Amino acid sequence: MTAVALAVTDGMLPFELALACEVFGSDAPGGADPWYRLSLCGPDAVRAGRFLLEPDHGLDRLVGADTVIVPGWADIDRPPPAELVDAVRAAHEAGARVASLCTGAFVLAAAGLLDGGRATTHWAHTAVLAERHPRVTVDPDVLYVDNGSVLTSAGKAAAMDLCLHLVRLDHGSAVANSLARRLVVPPHRDGGQAQFVTTPVPAPGNHPLAELFPWVMERLDRPLTVEGLARQARMSSRHLGRHFKSVTGTSPLQWLLTQRIRYAQELLETTDDTVDAIATATGMGTATTLRRHFHRTVGVPPDAYRRTFRARGRPAPDAELPGEKRVIVG
């Protein structure tokens, strides 16, 4: 997925466009080899807000890219240009992974790429997207949706979440986390929506759980209960649950399971530890328990996940890669 093409035409939102350039056009973080080759594809000159862009290639060069990014579309009441819609559709038919940022989902919908699947866009426009494209299941509560070869993000800052998700898919969590630190953003944000992929770091900030989170992260290999967490946080179990819901959007036990799965992913990517050893290190107890929760949360078994991500940076055992993962993320 090294060749990334940014589809640009008049009427694109400059924030999302610049964000994608920063992620995929920046220098490679440590451990990322090969990194992305970014190109801007569009007409002769493109006006994005106050900025005038000179594309590298025409829209026809979207075909041949590994990943096509469609930034936000400024005026959703105006149909996107037919040449843009046709070029994005042709790129996907040629095998490209296509991702929209914010209202770029309207371009993907016009191309028919969202029909029969789930998608999201800026919360202010989800109802419009659903009304215009009834064959699309629009989810207004998530930060982004990953349907495998077609991905959509919610508004503005959620575009960064999706871009980092793509980096993580291509290069693993260590590289995505390194890039996020350089950009001074969290690798993945906790939120009020259901989260079906890992959150590499707990929610930061000045809140009643700020001291509890690092304490838990140092003890993932130990038995932990809601009562024990409440005692450590010096509050009742009921108050603990309320604070967890407010800060992370989920319950204490679900948050704890998410952190254990995240740690298991990191160990699968960076060590040769057996699944049994990783189950012990993450507090899962047995390999059977780890496999059950890991498969349900991540979408593939631990062994398949290891084969995929170990292959990014070092030799992997001879085996087939897992099939397409379809995960809704919020």
TAJOZI-V977341 format. One record per helix or strand of 3 or more residues. SS is the DSSP state (alpha for helix, beta for strand). FROM is the first residue (numbers start at 0). TO is the last residue. Records with the same first field share a line. If there is no record, write none. Layout:
SS: FROM-TO, FROM-TO
This chain:
beta: 2-6, 36-40, 45-47, 50-52, 66-69, 96-99, 143-145, 149-152, 326-328
alpha: 13-23, 58-61, 81-92, 101-109, 122-131, 157-170, 172-182, 209-216, 225-232, 236-247, 251-269, 274-280, 286-297, 301-312
